[in-house]
């Protein structure tokens, strides 16, 4: 009974929320837009784990900074070194910025601060975390996609809290992009009990809450005379629903 319970505890398909799972159908980029604490890192790490198990041997891992990649994507509580069975977990070689899985697969770490570092290498799959926080999102994405050229159908997963920056607004309209969403509240069982009440008390109903907690991409209509932020800041001192 204990063994079966431990296996179930590591069964991602059993525990995952719908938005944390890759969409069905034919896509080249999976864009997971989620609120803070919605389980984006776990979703990305589990997807990479599945790619490795399926035989993908060269993986690209991109974060806003190298420190973010190491502390969140790799060594974080939901990172690549803490998902799946113990015997299948990778070893991180910091000097080479490389993860090595027991089956021989390799994951190479890159920073969005240096898009040119992605020139040359080629990959079967890639995971980019917090895309909307990348310092050079469009340049890094464009260079990365040129390196996704191994195998029959190389794919990219991007996990991020949404922000209406040009690169994100362009990406959501791009052909071959499949989008999933998850709000912070959907992962409440894995968060501190006081976190959500505190966030809603401070930001509930505001534009920031819809973006950071609900994981929604909030855009103003082109040519709008008044933006949502302007209205929110002017109407009243407390948070309002834009």
KAFENLIN-V904289 format. One record per backbone hydrogen bond with DSSP energy under -0.5 kcal/mol. CO is the residue of the C=O (numbers start at 1). NH is the residue of the N-H. If there is no record, write none. Layout:
CO:NH + CO:NH
This chain:
1:5 + 2:6 + 3:7 + 4:8 + 5:9 + 6:10 + 7:10 + 8:11 + 10:12 + 11:14 + 11:15 + 12:16 + 17:20 + 18:21 + 25:27 + 28:156 + 29:31 + 29:178 + 30:32 + 30:158 + 31:33 + 31:180 + 32:34 + 32:160 + 33:182 + 35:38 + 39:43 + 40:44 + 41:45 + 42:46 + 43:47 + 44:48 + 45:49 + 46:50 + 47:51 + 48:52 + 49:53 + 50:54 + 51:56 + 52:55 + 57:106 + 58:124 + 58:125 + 59:108 + 60:127 + 61:110 + 62:129 + 63:112 + 65:69 + 66:70 + 67:71 + 68:72 + 68:73 + 69:74 + 70:75 + 73:80 + 74:81 + 76:79 + 79:82 + 80:83 + 85:88 + 86:89 + 91:93 + 91:100 + 92:94 + 93:96 + 93:97 + 93:98 + 94:97 + 97:109 + 98:93 + 99:107 + 100:91 + 101:104 + 105:101 + 106:59 + 107:99 + 108:61 + 110:63 + 111:114 + 114:117 + 115:118 + 116:119 + 123:149 + 123:150 + 124:155 + 125:60 + 126:157 + 127:62 + 128:159 + 130:133 + 131:134 + 134:137 + 136:140 + 137:141 + 138:142 + 139:143 + 140:144 + 141:145 + 142:146 + 143:147 + 144:147 + 144:148 + 145:148 + 147:123 + 147:149 + 155:126 + 156:30 + 157:128 + 158:32 + 159:130 + 159:131 + 160:34 + 160:162 + 163:165 + 165:168 + 165:169 + 166:170 + 167:171 + 168:172 + 170:173 + 171:174 + 174:177 + 176:28 + 176:29 + 176:178 + 178:31 + 180:33 + 182:35 + 183:186 + 184:187 + 185:188 + 187:190 + 188:191 + 192:195 + 192:196 + 193:197 + 194:198 + 195:199 + 196:200 + 197:201 + 198:202 + 199:203 + 200:204 + 203:206 + 203:209 + 205:242 + 206:210 + 207:211 + 208:212 + 209:213 + 209:214 + 210:216 + 212:36 + 213:184 + 216:218 + 217:219 + 221:224 + 227:231 + 228:232 + 229:233 + 230:234 + 231:235 + 232:236 + 240:242
